[in-house]
Structure formats: C-alpha cells, structure tokens
Amino acid sequence: MAEAQAASVLKKSRVGKRAVLVPKGVTVNQTGQKLDIQGPKGKLVLDLPALVAVRKEGDSWLVESSAEGRDAARLQGLSRALLASMVKGAAEGYERSLELVGTGYRAEVKGKVVTLSLGFSHPTSIELPASITGNVPADSKGTMLILNSADKAALGQMAATIRGLRPPEPYGGKGVRYRGENIRRKAGKAAKGKAK
C-alpha cells in the first residue's frame, strides 16, 4: 500500500523546483500554454508541453508538471530551463564569438549577410535570421565574428552552422572555432620523421 502511494506522488525536478525570477524591464504574459516574454533585447515565445503548468508568484514564475512517473520531472526541468534562458535572453541577450584562423580567412558583415573567406575558391555568404545580429570588431581585422541574439537556441544553431563551413583541423589548427575552444592537435608526418 505504501509503495503504491509513493508511486502516485509526482516526482519533481531539482532544476524545475526553482522559481524563475523575472527582472525589471521584462514582462511575461500567459495565454493558455503559450508564454510571451518581452524585454529590452527582444520578444520570445515559449510553447509549454500539454502536461506542464506555470503560475506567477510575485516577481517569479513557478513551473509544475502533472505527467506520470519520471516524465513529470523531465518535463518540469526542461520547461523551467527554457523559460529561464528566454527570460535571461530578453533581459540581457546572448553572445557567441567565432575566431577565423588561417591565412586569408576573413569575415565581413553587411546588414544581415555575413560573407566569409575560408580558403575556398569563392567567398561564402550566409544570411542571418531576423533575431540575430552580427558584427566584426575593427581591431580584429576580420578574423573574429561576434553574433548576438535574445534567442539562445537560434544563436547556438547559427554559430554551429558557420563553424561547420570549415571546422578546425587538428594539424595546422586552421578553420572556424568558438572563442576559447580547445582544439586537439595532432603531429603531422614531418614530426614523426624527426622523432626517429
């Protein structure tokens, strides 16, 4: 009997139990299962899963799940993490820096179009989504590209797409890398010959 009662108690996520504090300047409006988050850096929309409910307590929002078993904790934790990242994005925004390492590797931003010279026979152009802005610092001489957005997921996807055009290679280290990324280096054939 005691085991059946314990099983019927909804599990809670350690992440999901924490309230999401909404800073000044950011508003969260709920319409059914949809949350509209608006702040100085942009406007975002979060569609909650069917078994997840949110409620406001003062300046904070609490996330709860009515799903059965372990799915309750999973959905609660996921929804809370998404809400927290969107609130932070609307308030402060996110930034991703990409470094272009290689002879003649350059980036140029004109409006919403990023033009990259990555050692191919032709320059590569990528159009940025409306939610993402890009700029090249003047002191970097085109070897650094900084992307900014309120949408963390869209920003990460765009940065990964640009990096995927020329991933860093392990011998010379040439390519597009995230700022601070550690590239595992390999010794080439010349280094093997010297070791004998």
C-alpha positions in Angstrom: 0.0 0.0 0.0 2.8 2.4 1.0 4.6 1.6 -2.3 1.5 2.4 -4.4 1.1 5.8 -2.6 4.8 6.6 -3.1 4.5 5.7 -6.8 1.4 8.0 -7.2 3.3 11.0 -5.8 4.5 13.2 -8.7 8.3 13.4 -9.0 9.9 16.9 -9.1 12.9 18.0 -10.9 15.7 19.6 -8.9 16.1 22.3 -11.6 12.3 22.6 -12.1 11.5 23.3 -8.4 13.5 26.6 -8.5 11.4 29.7 -9.3 12.3 31.8 -12.4 12.9 35.4 -11.2 11.8 37.9 -13.8 14.0 41.1 -13.7 12.7 44.6 -14.1 12.0 45.6 -17.7 10.9 42.1 -18.7 7.3 41.1 -18.9 5.9 37.5 -19.1 2.3 37.1 -20.4 0.5 33.8 -20.4 -2.2 32.7 -22.9 -3.1 29.1 -22.3 0.0 27.0 -22.9 1.9 29.9 -24.5 4.2 32.4 -22.8 5.1 35.7 -24.4 8.4 37.0 -22.9 9.3 40.6 -23.8 12.3 42.6 -22.8 14.8 45.3 -23.9 16.7 42.7 -26.1 13.7 41.2 -27.9 10.5 39.2 -27.8 10.3 35.5 -27.4 7.5 32.9 -27.4 7.6 29.6 -25.4 5.0 26.9 -26.1 4.7 24.7 -23.0 4.0 20.9 -23.2 0.4 19.9 -22.5 1.1 18.5 -19.0 3.1 21.5 -17.8 1.6 24.4 -15.9 3.1 27.7 -14.8 1.9 30.1 -12.1 3.1 33.6 -11.1 4.2 34.3 -7.5 5.2 38.0 -7.1 8.1 38.6 -9.5 8.7 34.9 -10.0 7.2 32.1 -12.1 6.9 28.5 -10.9 6.8 25.5 -13.2 4.8 22.4 -12.3 4.1 19.1 -14.2 1.2 16.7 -13.9 2.7 14.0 -16.1 3.0 10.5 -14.7 6.2 8.8 -13.5 9.6 10.2 -14.4 8.2 12.3 -17.3 6.9 14.8 -14.7 10.4 15.7 -13.5 11.8 15.7 -17.1 9.1 18.0 -18.5 9.2 20.3 -15.4 13.0 20.7 -15.6 13.0 21.2 -19.4 10.2 23.8 -19.3 11.9 25.7 -16.4 15.3 25.7 -18.1 13.7 27.0 -21.4 11.8 29.7 -19.5 14.8 30.8 -17.6 17.0 31.1 -20.7 14.3 33.1 -22.5 13.9 35.5 -19.6 17.7 36.0 -19.5 17.8 36.4 -23.3 15.1 39.0 -23.3 16.8 40.9 -20.4 20.5 40.7 -21.3 20.8 38.8 -24.6 23.4 36.1 -25.5 26.7 36.4 -27.4 28.7 33.9 -29.4 32.2 34.7 -30.7 33.8 32.9 -33.6 37.5 33.1 -34.5 38.7 32.6 -38.1 42.2 31.0 -38.0 44.1 30.7 -41.3 45.9 32.7 -43.9 43.4 35.0 -45.7 40.5 33.8 -43.5 38.2 36.8 -43.1 34.6 37.7 -42.2 32.6 40.7 -43.3 29.1 41.7 -42.2 26.8 43.9 -44.4 23.3 44.2 -43.0 22.1 40.7 -42.4 24.6 39.0 -44.7 27.8 37.5 -43.4 30.5 37.0 -46.1 33.3 34.6 -45.2 36.6 33.9 -47.0 37.6 30.4 -45.8 40.2 29.3 -48.2 37.7 28.2 -50.9 37.9 29.4 -54.5 34.9 31.6 -53.8 33.6 33.6 -50.7 30.7 32.0 -48.8 27.7 34.1 -47.8 25.2 33.3 -45.1 22.0 35.4 -44.3 21.4 35.8 -40.6 17.8 35.4 -39.2 16.0 38.5 -38.1 16.6 37.6 -34.4 20.4 37.5 -34.8 22.8 40.4 -35.3 26.5 40.0 -36.3 29.5 42.3 -36.2 33.2 42.2 -36.8 35.3 44.1 -34.3 37.5 46.7 -36.1 40.7 45.7 -34.1 40.3 42.0 -35.2 41.0 42.8 -38.9 38.1 40.5 -39.9 39.4 37.4 -38.0 36.6 37.5 -35.4 32.8 37.4 -35.8 30.5 38.2 -32.9 26.9 37.1 -33.0 24.2 38.5 -30.6 20.6 37.4 -30.0 17.9 37.1 -27.4 17.2 33.5 -28.6 19.8 31.2 -27.2 18.8 28.2 -29.3 18.8 30.1 -32.7 22.1 31.7 -31.8 23.8 28.4 -31.0 22.4 26.9 -34.2 23.7 29.7 -36.4 27.2 29.6 -34.7 27.3 25.9 -35.3 26.3 26.3 -39.0 29.1 28.9 -39.6 31.6 26.7 -37.7 30.5 23.7 -39.8 31.6 25.5 -43.1 35.3 25.0 -42.1 35.7 23.1 -38.8 39.2 23.4 -37.2 41.6 20.8 -38.5 43.9 19.1 -36.0 47.3 19.5 -37.8 47.6 23.2 -38.6 44.6 24.4 -36.5 43.1 26.3 -39.4 39.3 26.8 -39.5 36.4 28.5 -37.7 36.4 27.9 -34.0 34.4 29.2 -31.0 36.4 31.7 -28.9 38.2 29.8 -26.2 37.6 26.4 -27.8 40.4 23.9 -27.2 41.4 22.1 -30.4 43.1 18.7 -30.0 46.3 18.9 -32.1 48.0 16.0 -33.9 51.6 15.7 -35.0 52.0 15.5 -38.8 54.3 13.2 -40.8 57.2 15.7 -40.6 57.1 15.5 -36.8 57.1 11.7 -36.9 60.2 11.7 -39.1 62.1 13.9 -36.7 61.3 11.6 -33.8 63.3 8.7 -35.3 
